[in-house]
Amino acid sequence: MPVPKRKTSKARRDKRAAGKKETVVIISRCQTCNAPVLPHQVCKECGHYKGIKIIRTKTDRMYERNQARQAKQKANAPVGKPMEQPAEQAPKK
């Protein structure tokens, strides 16, 4: 099995660990919805970047689907006289 010919100096040994420091993650707030966001990133909650809408989010798509469903239900609603309301019953004694 190979063995090193010389002892590794402290300077050479410590150079390997020089790039392994931990960095502090800076978290800012979205201007639109105040959700925590990494700097220079699009907000995943509302889809805004610097106050401008950039992407459609999941909630946007859900809202659009509900609007389309309601419009479709209104279009399919029967036209004519409205359904009769049940008459109120007299209280039991």
C-alpha positions in Angstrom: 0.0 0.0 0.0 1.4 3.4 -0.9 2.6 5.7 1.9 3.3 9.5 1.6 7.0 10.3 1.3 6.7 13.5 3.4 4.4 14.9 6.1 1.7 17.3 4.7 2.4 20.7 6.0 -0.3 22.6 8.0 -0.6 25.3 5.3 -1.2 22.7 2.5 -3.6 20.7 4.8 -5.6 23.8 5.7 -5.9 25.0 2.1 -8.3 22.1 1.4 -10.7 23.3 4.1 -10.6 27.0 3.0 -13.6 26.8 0.7 -15.9 24.8 3.0 -17.1 27.7 5.1 -20.8 28.2 5.7 -22.5 31.2 4.1 -25.4 33.1 5.6 -28.6 32.9 3.5 -30.2 36.3 3.2 -34.0 36.2 3.0 -36.0 39.2 1.9 -39.8 39.8 1.7 -41.9 40.0 -1.5 -43.1 43.5 -2.2 -46.6 42.3 -3.2 -47.5 39.6 -0.7 -44.7 39.8 2.0 -43.8 36.1 1.6 -40.2 35.2 2.4 -38.2 35.1 -0.9 -34.5 34.7 -1.8 -33.1 37.9 -3.3 -33.3 38.2 -7.1 -35.9 35.4 -7.4 -39.5 35.4 -8.5 -41.9 34.9 -5.6 -43.4 31.4 -5.7 -46.5 32.5 -3.8 -47.8 35.3 -6.0 -45.5 35.2 -9.1 -44.2 38.8 -8.9 -40.7 40.1 -9.3 -40.0 43.7 -8.4 -43.7 44.4 -8.4 -44.3 43.0 -11.9 -46.3 39.8 -12.5 -43.9 37.3 -14.2 -45.4 33.8 -13.8 -48.8 32.2 -13.4 -49.0 30.4 -10.0 -51.0 27.5 -8.9 -53.6 29.7 -7.2 -54.0 31.7 -10.4 -54.7 28.6 -12.4 -57.2 27.4 -9.7 -59.0 30.8 -9.8 -59.2 30.7 -13.6 -60.6 27.1 -13.6 -63.3 28.1 -11.1 -64.3 31.2 -13.2 -64.6 28.9 -16.3 -66.7 26.4 -14.4 -69.1 29.1 -13.1 -69.5 30.5 -16.6 -70.2 27.1 -18.0 -72.8 26.4 -15.3 -74.5 29.8 -16.0 -74.6 28.9 -19.8 -76.1 25.5 -19.0 -78.7 26.8 -16.6 -82.3 26.3 -17.8 -83.9 29.4 -19.2 -87.6 30.2 -18.4 -89.5 30.3 -15.1 -87.4 29.8 -12.0 -87.8 26.6 -9.9 -90.6 26.7 -7.3 -89.5 27.2 -3.7 -91.0 24.8 -1.2 -93.7 26.4 0.9 -93.0 26.8 4.6 -94.6 24.3 6.8 -96.8 25.2 9.8 -95.1 24.6 13.2 -96.0 21.3 14.8 -97.9 21.4 18.1 
